[in-house]
Amino acid sequence: MRAKILIKGVLLTFVVVSVAYMVVTELSNESVTLPADEENVVPVVAAEMATSDVSPAPAKVQPSGQQRPSHRIIAYYFHNTQRCKTCLAIERLSEAALREEFGHEFQSGVLEWRVINMEEPPNEHFVQDYGLVTSSLVLVDTLDGEQRAWINMDRVWQLIHDDEAAFKQYVAEQARKYLES
């Protein structure tokens, strides 16, 4: 009987300490809320809001005077209004990996970077479109404005804490697969 009470006490203490640790850890992550005018949010065009597929904006003339390429990869970074340090780091490193590896593709318009607050009303459809649960990096392969394939790159959450080089390599490899398709 005494052993049973002792085990209960140890387990209860373990639970209380674990919960306290989680609370302290979460509070130390300092959630950041950016004012709307400072967010790097790309507005969603009406054509994108009306359908569940990803339609490109009307053709824009590239700096070289050429029309947008028919095969494009759109790298979306979806986030919530409340943003933690990890979410901001994933956004920063994802964009850096893509721009470092594919500078020419950005210049030519083959690769685009879009940051979208998925909690804003015109963007809420993306949650269902891509099965978003939290901040996410999603690559979308389009051809002639039609979505061909997409991937939610959920490994970024694991790699952000492990190794910056492995994180950037993962992002670049996934983008390269779509760019070469």
Contact map, one row per residue, 1 for C-alpha under 8 A:
1111100000000000000000000000000000000000000000000000000000000000000000000000000000000000000000000000000000000000000000000000000000000000000000000000000000000000000000000000000000000
1111110000000000000000000000000000000000000000000000000000000000000000000000000000000000000000000000000000000000000000000000000000000000000000000000000000000000000000000000000000000
1111111000000000000000000000000000000000000000000000000000000000000000000000000000000000000000000000000000000000000000000000000000000000000000000000000000000000000000000000000000000
1111111100000000000000000000000000000000000000000000000000000000000000000000000000000000000000000000000000000000000000000000000000000000000000000000000000000000000000000000000000000
1111111110000000000000000000000000000000000000000000000000000000000000000000000000000000000000000000000000000000000000000000000000000000000000000000000000000000000000000000000000000
0111111111000000000000000000000000000000000000000000000000000000000000000000000000000000000000000000000000000000000000000000000000000000000000000000000000000000000000000000000000000
0011111111100000000000000000000000000000000000000000000000000000000000000000000000000000000000000000000000000000000000000000000000000000000000000000000000000000000000000000000000000
0001111111110000000000000000000000000000000000000000000000000000000000000000000000000000000000000000000000000000000000000000000000000000000000000000000000000000000000000000000000000
0000111111111000000000000000000000000000000000000000000000000000000000000000000000000000000000000000000000000000000000000000000000000000000000000000000000000000000000000000000000000
0000011111111100000000000000000000000000000000000000000000000000000000000000000000000000000000000000000000000000000000000000000000000000000000000000000000000000000000000000000000000
0000001111111110000000000000000000000000000000000000000000000000000000000000000000000000000000000000000000000000000000000000000000000000000000000000000000000000000000000000000000000
0000000111111111000000000000000000000000000000000000000000000000000000000000000000000000000000000000000000000000000000000000000000000000000000000000000000000000000000000000000000000
0000000011111111100000000000000000000000000000000000000000000000000000000000000000000000000000000000000000000000000000000000000000000000000000000000000000000000000000000000000000000
0000000001111111110000000000000000000000000000000000000000000000000000000000000000000000000000000000000000000000000000000000000000000000000000000000000000000000000000000000000000000
0000000000111111111000000000000000000000000000000000000000000000000000000000000000000000000000000000000000000000000000000000000000000000000000000000000000000000000000000000000000000
0000000000011111111100000000000000000000000000000000000000000000000000000000000000000000000000000000000000000000000000000000000000000000000000000000000000000000000000000000000000000
0000000000001111111110000000000000000000000000000000000000000000000000000000000000000000000000000000000000000000000000000000000000000000000000000000000000000000000000000000000000000
0000000000000111111111000000000000000000000000000000000000000000000000000000000000000000000000000000000000000000000000000000000000000000000000000000000000000000000000000000000000000
0000000000000011111111100000000000000000000000000000000000000000000000000000000000000000000000000000000000000000000000000000000000000000000000000000000000000000000000000000000000000
0000000000000001111111110000000000000000000000000000000000000000000000000000000000000000000000000000000000000000000000000000000000000000000000000000000000000000000000000000000000000
0000000000000000111111111000000000000000000000000000000000000000000000000000000000000000000000000000000000000000000000000000000000000000000000000000000000000000000000000000000000000
0000000000000000011111111100000000000000000000000000000000000000000000000000000000000000000000000000000000000000000000000000000000000000000000000000000000000000000000000000000000000
0000000000000000001111111110000000000000000000000000000000000000000000000000000000000000000000000000000000000000000000000000000000000000000000000000000000000000000000000000000000000
0000000000000000000111111111000000000000000000000000000000000000000000000000000000000000000000000000000000000000000000000000000000000000000000000000000000000000000000000000000000000
0000000000000000000011111111100000000000000000000000000000000000000000000000000000000000000000000000000000000000000000000000000000000000000000000000000000000000000000000000000000000
0000000000000000000001111111110000000000000000000000000000000000000000000000000000000000000000000000000000000000000000000000000000000000000000000000000000000000000000000000000000000
0000000000000000000000111111111000000000000000000000000000000000000000000000000000000000000000000000000000000000000000000000000000000000000000000000000000000000000000000000000000000
0000000000000000000000011111110000000000000000000000000000000000000000000000000000000000000000000000000000000000000000000000000000000000000000000000000000000000000000000000000000000
0000000000000000000000001111111000000000000000000000000000000000000000000000000000011000000000000000000000000000000000000000000000000000000000000000000000000000000000000000000000000
0000000000000000000000000111111100000000000000000000000000000000000000000000000000011000000000000000000000000000000000000000000000000000000000000000000000000000000000000000000000000
0000000000000000000000000010111110000000000000000000000000000000000000000000000001111000000000000000000000000000000000000000000000000000000000000000000000000000000000000000000000000
0000000000000000000000000000011111000000000000000000000000000000000000000000000001111000000000000000000000000000000000000000000000000000000000000000000000000000000000000000000000000
0000000000000000000000000000001111100000000000000000000000000000000000000000000011100000000000000000000000000000000000000000000000000000000000000000000000000000000000000000000000000
0000000000000000000000000000000111110110000000000000000000000000000000000000000010000000000000000000000000000000000000000000000000000000000000000000000000000000000000000000000000000
0000000000000000000000000000000011111110000000000000000000000000000000000000000000000000000000000000000000000000000000000000000000000000000000000000000000000000000000000000000000000
0000000000000000000000000000000001111110000000000000000000000000000000000000000000000000000000000000000000000000000000000000000000000000000000000000000000000000000000000000000000000
0000000000000000000000000000000000111110000000000000000000000000000000000000000000000000000000000000000000000000000000000000000000000000000000000000000000000000000000000000000000000
0000000000000000000000000000000001111111000000000000000000000000000000000000000000000000000000000000000000000000000000000000000000000000000000000000000000000000000000000000000000000
0000000000000000000000000000000001111111100000000000000000000000000000000000000000000000000000000000000000000000000000000000000000000000000000000000000000000000000000000000000000000
0000000000000000000000000000000000000111110000000000000000000000000000000000000000000000000000000000000000000000001100000000000000000000000000000000000000000000000000000000000000000
0000000000000000000000000000000000000011111000000000000000000000000000000000000000000000000000000000000000000000011110000000000000000000000000000000000000000000000000000000000000000
0000000000000000000000000000000000000001111100000000000000000000000000000000000000000000000000000000000000000000011100000000000000000000000000000000000000000000000000000000000000000
0000000000000000000000000000000000000000111110000000000000000000000000000000000000000000000000000000000000000000000100000000000000000000000000000000000000000000000000000000000000000
0000000000000000000000000000000000000000011111011000000000000000000000000000000000000000000000000000000000000000000000000110000000000000000000000000000000000000000000000000000000000
0000000000000000000000000000000000000000001111111000000010000000000000000000000000000000000000000000000000000000000000000000000000000000000000000000000000000000000000000000000000000
0000000000000000000000000000000000000000000111111100000000000000000000000000000000000000000000000000000000000000000000000000000000000000000000000000000000000000000000000000000000000
0000000000000000000000000000000000000000000011111110001110000000000000000000000000000000000000000000000000000000000000000000000000000000000000000000000000000000000000000000000000000
0000000000000000000000000000000000000000000111111111111110000000000000000000000000000000000000000000000000000000000000000000000000000000000000000000000000000000000000000000000000000
0000000000000000000000000000000000000000000111111111000000000000000000000000000000000000000000000000000000000000000000000110100000000000000000000000000000000000000000000000000000000
0000000000000000000000000000000000000000000001111111000000000000000000000000000000000000000000000000000000000000000000000000000000000000000000000000000000000000000000000000000000000
0000000000000000000000000000000000000000000000111111111000000000000000000000000000000000000000000000000000000000000000000000000000000000000000000000000000000000000000000000000000000
0000000000000000000000000000000000000000000000011111110000000000000000000000000000000000000000000000000000000000000000000000110010000000000000000000000000000000000000000000000000000
0000000000000000000000000000000000000000000000010011111000000000000000000000000000000000000000000000000000000000000000000000000010000000000000000110000000000000000000000000000000000
0000000000000000000000000000000000000000000000010011111100000000000000000000000000000000000000000000000000000000000000000000000000000000000101001110000000000000000000000000000000000
0000000000000000000000000000000000000000000000110010111110000000000000000000000000000000000000000000000000000000000000000000000000000000000000001110000000000000000000000000000000000
0000000000000000000000000000000000000000000000110000011111100000000000000000000000000000000000000000000000000000000000000000000000000000000000001000000000000000000000000000000000000
0000000000000000000000000000000000000000000010110000001111110000000000000000000000000000000000000000000000000000000000000000000000000000000000000000000000000000000000000000000000000
0000000000000000000000000000000000000000000000000000000111110000000000000000000000000000000000000000000000000000000000000000000000000000000000000000000000000000000000000000000000000
0000000000000000000000000000000000000000000000000000000111111000001100000000000000000000000000000000000000000000000000000000000000000000000000000000000000000000000000000000000000000
0000000000000000000000000000000000000000000000000000000011111100001100000000000000000000000000000000000000000000000000000000000000000000000000000000000000000000000000000000000000000
0000000000000000000000000000000000000000000000000000000000111111111100000000000000000000000000000000000000000000000000000000000000000000000000000000000000000000000000000000000000000
0000000000000000000000000000000000000000000000000000000000011111111100000000000000000000000000000000000000011000000000000000000000000000000000000000000000000000000000000000000000000
0000000000000000000000000000000000000000000000000000000000001111110000000000000000000000000000000000000000000000000000000000000000000000000000000000000000000000000000000000000000000
0000000000000000000000000000000000000000000000000000000000001111110000000000000000000000000000000000000000000000000000000000000000000000000000000000000000000000000000000000000000000
0000000000000000000000000000000000000000000000000000000000001111111000000000000000000000000000000000000000000000000000000000000000000000000000000000000000000000000000000000000000000
0000000000000000000000000000000000000000000000000000000000001111111100000000000000000000000000000000000000000000000000000000000000000000000000000000000000000000000000000000000000000
0000000000000000000000000000000000000000000000000000000000111100111110000000000000000000000000000000000000000000000000000000000000000000000000000000000000000000000000000000000000000
0000000000000000000000000000000000000000000000000000000000111100011111000000000000000000000000000000000000011100000000000000000000000000000000000000000000000000000000000000000000000
0000000000000000000000000000000000000000000000000000000000000000001111110000000000000000000000000000000000011100000000000000000000000000000000000000000000000000000000000000000000000
0000000000000000000000000000000000000000000000000000000000000000000111110000000000000000000000000000000000000000000000000000000000000000000001111000000000000000000000000000000000000
0000000000000000000000000000000000000000000000000000000000000000000011111000000000000000000000000000000000000100000000000000000000000000000011110000000000000000000000000000000000000
0000000000000000000000000000000000000000000000000000000000000000000011111100000000000000000000000000000000001111000000000000000000000000000011100000000000000000000000000000000000100
0000000000000000000000000000000000000000000000000000000000000000000000111110000000000000000000000000000000000111000000000000000000000000001111000000000000000000000000000000001001100
0000000000000000000000000000000000000000000000000000000000000000000000011111000000000000000000000000000000000011110000000000000000000000001111000000000000000000000000000000000000000
0000000000000000000000000000000000000000000000000000000000000000000000001111100000000000000000000000000000000011110000000000000000000000111100000000000000000000000000000000000000000
0000000000000000000000000000000000000000000000000000000000000000000000000111110000000000000000000000000000000000111100000000000000000001111100000000000000000000000000000000000000000
0000000000000000000000000000000000000000000000000000000000000000000000000011111000000000001000000000000000000000111100000000000000000011110000000000000000000000000000000000000000000
0000000000000000000000000000000000000000000000000000000000000000000000000001111100000000000000000000000000000000001111000000000000000011110000000000000000000000000000000000000000000
0000000000000000000000000000000000000000000000000000000000000000000000000000111110100010000000000000000000000000001111100000000000000111000000000000000000000000000000000000000000000
0000000000000000000000000000000000000000000000000000000000000000000000000000011111100000000000000000000000000000000011100000000000000110000000000000000000000000000000000000000000000
0000000000000000000000000000000011000000000000000000000000000000000000000000001111100000000000000000000000000000000010100000000000000000000000000000000000000000000000000000000000000
0000000000000000000000000000001110000000000000000000000000000000000000000000000111110000000000000000000000000000000000000000000000000000000000000000000000000000000000000000000000000
0000000000000000000000000000001110000000000000000000000000000000000000000000001111111011000000000000000000000000000000000000000000000000000000000000000000000000000000000000000000000
0000000000000000000000000000111100000000000000000000000000000000000000000000000001111111000000000000000000000000000000000000000000000000000000000000000000000000000000000000000000000
0000000000000000000000000000111100000000000000000000000000000000000000000000000000111111100000000000000000000000000000000000000000000000000000000000000000000000000000000000000000000
0000000000000000000000000000000000000000000000000000000000000000000000000000000000011111110000000000000000000000000000000000000000000000000000000000000000000001000000000000000000000
0000000000000000000000000000000000000000000000000000000000000000000000000000001000111111111000000000000000000000000000000000000000000010000000000000000000000000000000000000000000000
0000000000000000000000000000000000000000000000000000000000000000000000000000000000111111111100000000000000000000000000000000000000000000000000000000000000000000000000000000000000000
0000000000000000000000000000000000000000000000000000000000000000000000000000000000001111111110000000000000000000000000000000000000000000000000000000000000000001000000000000000000000
0000000000000000000000000000000000000000000000000000000000000000000000000000000000000111111111000000000000000000000000000000000000000000000000000000000000011001000000000000000000000
0000000000000000000000000000000000000000000000000000000000000000000000000000100000000011111111100000000000000000000000000000000000000000100000000000000000000000000000000000000000000
0000000000000000000000000000000000000000000000000000000000000000000000000000000000000001111111110000000000000000000000000000000000000000000000000000000000000000000000000000000000000
0000000000000000000000000000000000000000000000000000000000000000000000000000000000000000111111111000000000000000000000000000000000000000000000000000000000000000000100110000000000000
0000000000000000000000000000000000000000000000000000000000000000000000000000000000000000011111111100000000000000000000000000000000000000100000000000000000000000000000010010000000000
0000000000000000000000000000000000000000000000000000000000000000000000000000000000000000001111111110000000000000100000000000000000000000000000000000000000000000000000000000000000000
0000000000000000000000000000000000000000000000000000000000000000000000000000000000000000000111111111000000000000000000000000000000000000000000000000000000000000000000000000000000000
0000000000000000000000000000000000000000000000000000000000000000000000000000000000000000000011111111100000000000000000000000000000000000000000000000000000000000000000011011000000000
0000000000000000000000000000000000000000000000000000000000000000000000000000000000000000000001111111111000000000000000000000000000000000000000000000000000000000000000010011001000000
0000000000000000000000000000000000000000000000000000000000000000000000000000000000000000000000111111111001000000000000000000000000000000000000000000000000000000000000000000000000000
0000000000000000000000000000000000000000000000000000000000000000000000000000000000000000000000011111111000000000000000000000000000000000000000000000000000000000000000000000000000000
0000000000000000000000000000000000000000000000000000000000000000000000000000000000000000000000001111111000000000000000000000000000000000000000000000000000000000000000000001000000000
0000000000000000000000000000000000000000000000000000000000000000000000000000000000000000000000000111111111000010000000000000000000000000000000000000000000000000000000000000000000000
0000000000000000000000000000000000000000000000000000000000000000000000000000000000000000000000000111111111100000000000000000000000000000000000000000000000000000000000000000000000000
0000000000000000000000000000000000000000000000000000000000000000000000000000000000000000000000000000011111110000000000000000000000000000000000000000000000000000000000000000000000000
0000000000000000000000000000000000000000000000000000000000000000000000000000000000000000000000000000011111111110000000000000000000000000000000000000000000000000000000000000000000000
0000000000000000000000000000000000000000000000000000000000000000000000000000000000000000000000000010011111111111000000000000000000000000000000000000000000000000000000000000000000000
0000000000000000000000000000000000000000000000000000000000000000000000000000000000000000000000000000001111111100000000000000000000000000000000000000000000000000000000000000000000000
0000000000000000000000000000000000000000000000000000000000000100000110000000000000000000000000000000000111111110000000000000000000000000000000000000000000000000000000000000000000000
0000000000000000000000000000000000000000000000000000000000000100000110010000000000000000000000000000000011111111000000000000000000000000000000000000000000000000000000000000000000000
0000000000000000000000000000000000000000000000000000000000000000000110111000000000000000000000000000000011111111000000000000000000000000000000000000000000000000000000000000000000000
0000000000000000000000000000000000000000000000000000000000000000000000011110000000000000000000000000010011011111100000000000000000000000000000000000000000000000000000000000000000000
0000000000000000000000000000000000000000000000000000000000000000000000011110000000000000000000000000000001001111110000000000000000000000000000000000000000000000000000000000000000000
0000000000000000000000000000000000000000000000000000000000000000000000000111100000000000000000100000000000000011111000000000000000000000000000000000000000000000000000000000000000000
0000000000000000000000000000000000000000110000000000000000000000000000000111100000000000000000000000000000000001111100000000000000000000000000000000000000000000000000000000000000000
0000000000000000000000000000000000000001110000000000000000000000000000000001111000000000000000000000000000000000111110000000000000000000000000000000000000000000000000000000000000000
0000000000000000000000000000000000000001111000000000000000000000000000000001111000000000000000000000000000000000011111000010000000000000000000000000000000000000000000000000000000000
0000000000000000000000000000000000000000100000000000000000000000000000000000011110000000000000000000000000000000001111110010000000000000000000000000000000000000000000000000000000000
0000000000000000000000000000000000000000000000000000000000000000000000000000011100000000000000000000000000000000000111111011111000000000000000000000000000000000000000000000000000000
0000000000000000000000000000000000000000000000000000000000000000000000000000001110000000000000000000000000000000000011111011000000000000000000000000000000000000000000000000000000000
0000000000000000000000000000000000000000000000000000000000000000000000000000000000000000000000000000000000000000000011111111000000000000000000000000000000000000000000000000000000000
0000000000000000000000000000000000000000000000000000000000000000000000000000000000000000000000000000000000000000000001111111000000000000000000000000000000000000000000000000000000000
0000000000000000000000000000000000000000000100001000000000000000000000000000000000000000000000000000000000000000000000011111100000000000000000000000000000000000000000000000000000000
0000000000000000000000000000000000000000000100001000000000000000000000000000000000000000000000000000000000000000000111111111110000000000000000000000000000000000000000000000000000000
0000000000000000000000000000000000000000000000000000000000000000000000000000000000000000000000000000000000000000000001111111111100000000000000000000000000000000000000000000000000000
0000000000000000000000000000000000000000000000001001000000000000000000000000000000000000000000000000000000000000000001000111111110000000000000000000000000000000000000000000000000000
0000000000000000000000000000000000000000000000000001000000000000000000000000000000000000000000000000000000000000000001000011111111110000000000000000000000000000000000000000000000000
0000000000000000000000000000000000000000000000000000000000000000000000000000000000000000000000000000000000000000000001000001111111111000000000000000000000000000000000000000000000000
0000000000000000000000000000000000000000000000000000000000000000000000000000000000000000000000000000000000000000000000000001111111110000000000000000000000000000000000000000000000000
0000000000000000000000000000000000000000000000000001100000000000000000000000000000000000000000000000000000000000000000000000111111110000000000000000000000000000000000000000000000000
0000000000000000000000000000000000000000000000000000000000000000000000000000000000000000000000000000000000000000000000000000011111110000010000000000000100000000000000000000000000000
0000000000000000000000000000000000000000000000000000000000000000000000000000000000000000000000000000000000000000000000000000011111111000000000000000000000000000000000000000000000000
0000000000000000000000000000000000000000000000000000000000000000000000000000000000000000000000000000000000000000000000000000011111111111000000000000000000000000000000000000000000000
0000000000000000000000000000000000000000000000000000000000000000000000000000000000000000000000000000000000000000000000000000001000111111000000000000000000000000000000000000000000000
0000000000000000000000000000000000000000000000000000000000000000000000000000001100000000000000000000000000000000000000000000000000011111000000000000000000000000000000000000000000000
0000000000000000000000000000000000000000000000000000000000000000000000000000111100000010000000000000000000000000000000000000000000011111100000000000000000000000000000000000000000000
0000000000000000000000000000000000000000000000000000000000000000000000000001111000000000000000000000000000000000000000000000000000011111110000000000000111000000000000000000000000000
0000000000000000000000000000000000000000000000000000000000000000000000000011110000000000001001000000000000000000000000000000000000000011111000000000000111010000000000000000000000000
0000000000000000000000000000000000000000000000000000000000000000000000000011110000000000000000000000000000000000000000000000000001000001111100000000011110000000000000000000000000000
0000000000000000000000000000000000000000000000000000000000000000000000001111000000000000000000000000000000000000000000000000000000000000111110000000011110000000000000000000001000000
0000000000000000000000000000000000000000000000000000010000000000000000001111000000000000000000000000000000000000000000000000000000000000011111000011111000000000000000000000000000000
0000000000000000000000000000000000000000000000000000000000000000000000111100000000000000000000000000000000000000000000000000000000000000001111100011110000000000000000000000000001000
0000000000000000000000000000000000000000000000000000010000000000000001111100000000000000000000000000000000000000000000000000000000000000000111111111100000000000000000000000000000000
0000000000000000000000000000000000000000000000000000000000000000000001110000000000000000000000000000000000000000000000000000000000000000000011111111000000000000000000000000000000000
0000000000000000000000000000000000000000000000000000000000000000000001100000000000000000000000000000000000000000000000000000000000000000000001111100000000000000000000000000000000000
0000000000000000000000000000000000000000000000000000011100000000000001000000000000000000000000000000000000000000000000000000000000000000000001111110000000000000000000000000000000000
0000000000000000000000000000000000000000000000000000111000000000000000000000000000000000000000000000000000000000000000000000000000000000000001111111000000000000000000000000000000000
0000000000000000000000000000000000000000000000000000111000000000000000000000000000000000000000000000000000000000000000000000000000000000000111101111110000000000000000000000000000000
0000000000000000000000000000000000000000000000000000000000000000000000000000000000000000000000000000000000000000000000000000000000000000000111100111110000000000000000000000000000000
0000000000000000000000000000000000000000000000000000000000000000000000000000000000000000000000000000000000000000000000000000000000000000000111000011111000000000000000000000000000000
0000000000000000000000000000000000000000000000000000000000000000000000000000000000000000000000000000000000000000000000000000000000000000011110000011111100000000000000000000000000000
0000000000000000000000000000000000000000000000000000000000000000000000000000000000000000000000000000000000000000000000000000000000000000011100000000111110000000000000000000000000000
0000000000000000000000000000000000000000000000000000000000000000000000000000000000000000000000000000000000000000000000000000000001000001111000000000011111000000000000000000000000000
0000000000000000000000000000000000000000000000000000000000000000000000000000000000000000000000000000000000000000000000000000000000000001111000000000001111110000000000000010000000000
0000000000000000000000000000000000000000000000000000000000000000000000000000000000000000000000000000000000000000000000000000000000000001100000000000000111111100000000000000000000000
0000000000000000000000000000000000000000000000000000000000000000000000000000000000000000000000000000000000000000000000000000000000000000000000000000000011111110000000000000000000000
0000000000000000000000000000000000000000000000000000000000000000000000000000000000000000010000000000000000000000000000000000000000000000100000000000000011111111000000100110000000000
0000000000000000000000000000000000000000000000000000000000000000000000000000000000000000010000000000000000000000000000000000000000000000000000000000000001111111100000000000000000000
0000000000000000000000000000000000000000000000000000000000000000000000000000000000000000000000000000000000000000000000000000000000000000000000000000000001111111110000000000000000000
0000000000000000000000000000000000000000000000000000000000000000000000000000000000000000000000000000000000000000000000000000000000000000000000000000000000111111111101100000000000000
0000000000000000000000000000000000000000000000000000000000000000000000000000000000000100110000000000000000000000000000000000000000000000000000000000000000011111111100100000000000000
0000000000000000000000000000000000000000000000000000000000000000000000000000000000000000000000000000000000000000000000000000000000000000000000000000000000001111111100000000000000000
0000000000000000000000000000000000000000000000000000000000000000000000000000000000000000000000000000000000000000000000000000000000000000000000000000000000000111111101000000000000000
0000000000000000000000000000000000000000000000000000000000000000000000000000000000000000000000000000000000000000000000000000000000000000000000000000000000000011111111100000000000000
0000000000000000000000000000000000000000000000000000000000000000000000000000000000000000000010000000000000000000000000000000000000000000000000000000000000000011111111110000000000000
0000000000000000000000000000000000000000000000000000000000000000000000000000000000000000000000000000000000000000000000000000000000000000000000000000000000000000001111111000000000000
0000000000000000000000000000000000000000000000000000000000000000000000000000000000000000000000000000000000000000000000000000000000000000000000000000000000000010011111111100000000000
0000000000000000000000000000000000000000000000000000000000000000000000000000000000000000000010000000000000000000000000000000000000000000000000000000000000010011001111111110000000000
0000000000000000000000000000000000000000000000000000000000000000000000000000000000000000000011001100000000000000000000000000000000000000000000000000000000000000000111111111000000000
0000000000000000000000000000000000000000000000000000000000000000000000000000000000000000000000001000000000000000000000000000000000000000000000000000000000000000000011111111100000000
0000000000000000000000000000000000000000000000000000000000000000000000000000000000000000000000000000000000000000000000000000000000000000000000000000000000010000000001111111110000000
0000000000000000000000000000000000000000000000000000000000000000000000000000000000000000000001001100000000000000000000000000000000000000000000000000000010010000000000111111111000000
0000000000000000000000000000000000000000000000000000000000000000000000000000000000000000000000001100100000000000000000000000000000000000000000000000000000000000000000011111111100000
0000000000000000000000000000000000000000000000000000000000000000000000000000000000000000000000000000000000000000000000000000000000000000000000000000000000000000000000001111111110000
0000000000000000000000000000000000000000000000000000000000000000000000000000000000000000000000000000000000000000000000000000000000000000000000000000000000000000000000000111111111000
0000000000000000000000000000000000000000000000000000000000000000000000001000000000000000000000000100000000000000000000000000000000000000001000000000000000000000000000000011111111100
0000000000000000000000000000000000000000000000000000000000000000000000000000000000000000000000000000000000000000000000000000000000000000000000000000000000000000000000000001111111110
0000000000000000000000000000000000000000000000000000000000000000000000000000000000000000000000000000000000000000000000000000000000000000000000000000000000000000000000000000111111111
0000000000000000000000000000000000000000000000000000000000000000000000001000000000000000000000000000000000000000000000000000000000000000000010000000000000000000000000000000011111111
0000000000000000000000000000000000000000000000000000000000000000000000011000000000000000000000000000000000000000000000000000000000000000000000000000000000000000000000000000001111111
0000000000000000000000000000000000000000000000000000000000000000000000000000000000000000000000000000000000000000000000000000000000000000000000000000000000000000000000000000000111111
0000000000000000000000000000000000000000000000000000000000000000000000000000000000000000000000000000000000000000000000000000000000000000000000000000000000000000000000000000000011111
